[in-house]
Amino acid sequence: MRGPLFYSKILLFGEYGIIKDSKGLSIPYNFYNGALKIDEHKTINTKKSNDSLLRFAKYLATLQNEKPELVAFDIETLKADVDKGLYFDSSIPQGYGVGSSGALVAAIYDKYATQKITVLENLTREKLLQLKAIFAEMESFFHGKSSGLDPLNSYLSLPILINSKDNIEPAGIPSQTEDGKGAVFLLDSGSTGETAPMVHIFMENMKQEGFRSMVKDQFVKHTDACVHDFLKGDVKSLFGNVKQLSKVVLDNFKPMIPKQFHTLWKKGIETNAYYLKLCGSGGGGYMLGFTEDIDKAREALKDFRLEVVYNF
């Protein structure tokens, strides 16, 4: 058995902000993917994934008992497949902010959910929100709390515009300019990040009034402007807003930025060679970079591995 491929994702804008109803924009990233497979020989390589799927199957059985109106699975088949050596064969790096658990959740829903909403249907807003709610419950097994967006993106393989918690829609993004000098890129921090502790820090900070108003008046404001500019293809305005957003994150989200990158982050803002922002919850994994001149950015970041994900 080999299931269909599910891709990684990149949340271009909206990390943390979408918890507080900012806009967000998430795009599939086909460079990494994963698929469900069965390893009948149950080798050491697949054991960790297989053990995790056994725990996940038990969790899903409980979920369907507690919320039968939300989702139902063919638990018998899932458990039988897990016994046979089911595992998730994935090239998606874990703890890097590109949606490794999201792709797994999408694959399990696709294969084992009964009465599932399929990609071929007319995807009304109601159906999208229903899918998001199902995926949020499923993915909370891995993260403690999930918005459901990563699996949704992976399942649909479409860019998704988040207007607010209850208003999401598939988005058309401007097509890439093949020979454009401007680019969005991933910068590898060389270490993994854990989502749950980072979200915990954010939630604790949100208890302080000063932090709350910074999120509302600066962070959400610049995030929304970035989403608006990107979708409109207004590159000039976009870079102005990304620079502001990068500053706000450096000043207020330091724990989410690996220490060794604080200076590099600041250097980008000062030289305008590139602007960095968080990719996912931060703490490690990838950071996202925006540059108007990819050659200039490569030169400035020559000690690091850059992966271009979008060209302007």
Rosetta blueprint (number, residue, H / E / L):
1 M L
2 R E
3 G L
4 P L
5 L L
6 F E
7 Y E
8 S E
9 K E
10 I E
11 L E
12 L E
13 F E
14 G L
15 E L
16 Y L
17 G H
18 I H
19 I H
20 K H
21 D L
22 S L
23 K L
24 G E
25 L E
26 S E
27 I E
28 P E
29 Y E
30 N E
31 F E
32 Y E
33 N E
34 G E
35 A E
36 L E
37 K E
38 I E
39 D L
40 E L
41 H L
42 K L
43 T L
44 I H
45 N H
46 T H
47 K H
48 K H
49 S H
50 N H
51 D H
52 S H
53 L H
54 L H
55 R H
56 F H
57 A H
58 K H
59 Y H
60 L H
61 A H
62 T H
63 L H
64 Q H
65 N H
66 E H
67 K L
68 P L
69 E L
70 L L
71 V L
72 A E
73 F E
74 D L
75 I H
76 E H
77 T H
78 L H
79 K H
80 A H
81 D H
82 V H
83 D H
84 K H
85 G L
86 L E
87 Y E
88 F E
89 D E
90 S E
91 S L
92 I L
93 P L
94 Q L
95 G L
96 Y L
97 G L
98 V L
99 G L
100 S H
101 S H
102 G H
103 A H
104 L H
105 V H
106 A H
107 A H
108 I H
109 Y H
110 D H
111 K H
112 Y H
113 A E
114 T E
115 Q L
116 K L
117 I L
118 T L
119 V L
120 L L
121 E L
122 N L
123 L L
124 T L
125 R H
126 E H
127 K H
128 L H
129 L H
130 Q H
131 L H
132 K H
133 A H
134 I H
135 F H
136 A H
137 E H
138 M H
139 E H
140 S H
141 F H
142 F H
143 H H
144 G L
145 K L
146 S L
147 S L
148 G L
149 L H
150 D H
151 P H
152 L H
153 N H
154 S H
155 Y H
156 L H
157 S L
158 L L
159 P L
160 I E
161 L E
162 I E
163 N E
164 S E
165 K L
166 D L
167 N E
168 I E
169 E E
170 P E
171 A L
172 G L
173 I L
174 P L
175 S L
176 Q L
177 T L
178 E L
179 D L
180 G L
181 K L
182 G L
183 A E
184 V E
185 F E
186 L E
187 L E
188 D E
189 S L
190 G L
191 S L
192 T L
193 G L
194 E L
195 T H
196 A H
197 P H
198 M H
199 V H
200 H H
201 I H
202 F H
203 M H
204 E H
205 N H
206 M L
207 K L
208 Q L
209 E H
210 G H
211 F H
212 R H
213 S H
214 M H
215 V H
216 K H
217 D H
218 Q H
219 F H
220 V H
221 K H
222 H H
223 T H
224 D H
225 A H
226 C H
227 V H
228 H H
229 D H
230 F H
231 L H
232 K H
233 G L
234 D L
235 V H
236 K H
237 S H
238 L H
239 F H
240 G H
241 N H
242 V H
243 K H
244 Q H
245 L H
246 S H
247 K H
248 V H
249 V H
250 L H
251 D H
252 N H
253 F L
254 K H
255 P H
256 M H
257 I L
258 P L
259 K H
260 Q H
261 F H
262 H H
263 T H
264 L H
265 W H
266 K H
267 K H
268 G H
269 I H
270 E H
271 T H
272 N L
273 A L
274 Y L
275 Y E
276 L E
277 K E
278 L E
279 C L
280 G L
281 S L
282 G L
283 G L
284 G L
285 G L
286 Y E
287 M E
288 L E
289 G E
290 F E
291 T E
292 E L
293 D L
294 I H
295 D H
296 K H
297 A H
298 R H
299 E H
300 A H
301 L L
302 K L
303 D L
304 F L
305 R L
306 L E
307 E E
308 V E
309 V E
310 Y E
311 N E
312 F L
